[in-house]
């Protein structure tokens, strides 16, 4: 059971209702994570706004989901691993690609570079050096892409922390974590 109960129709604050309706429309249901975050209309607006902004960015959905599963696995977040594995499959990634991404790997050199960088950001709490940013440029990313890779990592840290701190009940098909947090 979640440490913070998901909101219900009766307990949802008016300021969260319109966003929850958008989320429901996007997913066909309202995932528990958003219903927990909806206790704070500001936090919900921040989270949902970040998903929307990054979804319209230069990093494609497939790479965004691969980054998400790498970060989720590294942080031991089963909820995000399950959700983003399903979303990655919808974005065109194969089961093998998502499993490799979970380990921070890819057969595609450009994707592999992005995943290595993402995990270095997590492992080093953002403390990366010039050569690691240059490695992304060498792989074919420009500065816009590099900033968005970092933004994807930051958003996924937010969602990982929500789900782990509040023990949000899983409402996606479970995926086995590769690594312990």
N, C-alpha and C positions, 0 to 999 in steps of 0.2 A: 504494500500500500504506500502511496506517495506521502511524503512528509508534509506536503502542502496539497490539499485536495484540489483537483481540477474544478474550475468554475462550472456551473450548470446554467441553463437558461435563466433560472430564478435568481442565481447569485451573481451573474455577470454584471459588472458596472457598465452603465450606459456608454461610457467613453471607450469601452472595449468591444461593444456589440458589433459595430460596423466592420472593424478589423477581423473579428472572428467570422463574420459572414463572408468576407473576402477569402479568408483562409479556407473555410468550408468549401467555397466555390472552386478554389484551386486544387484541393485534394479530394473533393467529393465526401469529405468527412472532416472533423476537426481533431487533429492529433492532440493527444494528451499534453504534450509539451506546451503547445500554445494555450491550452486551457489552464495550465498551471501559471504560465507567465501572465495571462490575462488578469490576474489579481492586481497587477500594476499596468494601467493603460500606457504609461510612459515606456515601460520595459517592452510591452507588446508592440508598440509603435516602432521602437528602436529595432527590435528583432525582425519584425515583418518588413519594415522599411529597408533593412539591410539585405534581406533575401531578395526583395524586388529590385533594388539598385544593382546588386551584383548579378542578378539574373539578366539584366539589360546591359551588362558590361562586355568587355572584350574577351574575357575568359569564357569559353563555351561551357554548356551545362555538363557535358561529360567530364571535362577536366575538373570543374568545380566539385562534382560528386566524388571524383577520385581523390581530390585533396581532402574532402570531408571524411572519407572512410579511413584514410591514412591517419588523420588527426584523431578521429574517434578511437581507432585501435590503440594508438600511442597513449591516449588518455584513459583507456579502459572504459569507454562509454558505449555500452551495449545498445542503448536506445538510438544514439546517432549512427552507430554502425549499421543497425538494422534499417533505419529510415533511409540513409543515404545509399546503402547497397540497393534497395528497391528503386530509389530515384535514379541512381546511376544506370540501372538496367533500362529504365524508361527513357533515359537520355541516349541510349544506344551502345552502352558498354556491355561486353560479354561478361558472363559469370567469372571467367578466367581473368579478365582485365580488372574486375572489381576485387577479386581475391588478391591479385598481385598488388593493386593499389593499397589494399589494407596493410600490406607489408612494406609500403613505400616504394614499390617497384613498378616498372612498365617496360614492355618490349620496345615502345616508342621512345627514342632518346630525349625528345623535347618534354614529353610527359614525365619521364624519369627524372629529368633535371628539376622540374617543378615540384615533384613529390619529395625529392631530396631536400630542396630548399625549405619546403613547408615543414618537414620534420625537424630540420635544424632550427627553425624558428621556435618550434614547440620545445625541443630538448634544451635549447640555450636561452629560452625566455626572451627571444628577440635579438640576442647578442650575436649577430652574424658579422662577418667582415667583408671587406671590399671584394675579395676574390670570389666569395660565394654569390654576390650579386652579379659579378662579371660572368660567372659560370652560366647564369640564366641568360645573359645577353649573348654569350657564345652559343647557347642552345637555340637562339632565335627569338627570344622575348625582348620586347622593348620596355621602356620604363612604365608605360601604362599597364602592361601585363604584369610586370613585377610588383607594382603597388597593389594590383587586384589580387595577386596570389597571396600577398600578406593580408589583405582584407578578408579573403576567404578563410584563412587560418584564424584570424581574430574572431570572425563570426562563429566559426565552429568551436572555438574555445568557449565562447559565451554559451552556446547550446550544450556543449559537453558539461559545463559546470552546472547549468540549470538541471539537467537530467540526472547527474550524479549526486549533487548536493540535496536535491529534493526527492530522489528515488522515484522518478516519474515512471508510472506503469507503462510497459511496452505495449504498443498497439500496431506494430509492424511485425512481419515474420522475423523471428530471431536469427541472428548470424553469430557464429562462434567467434569470440575475440581471440586473436592470435597471441597477443601479448598482455601481460598483467600490467596494470597501471602503476 
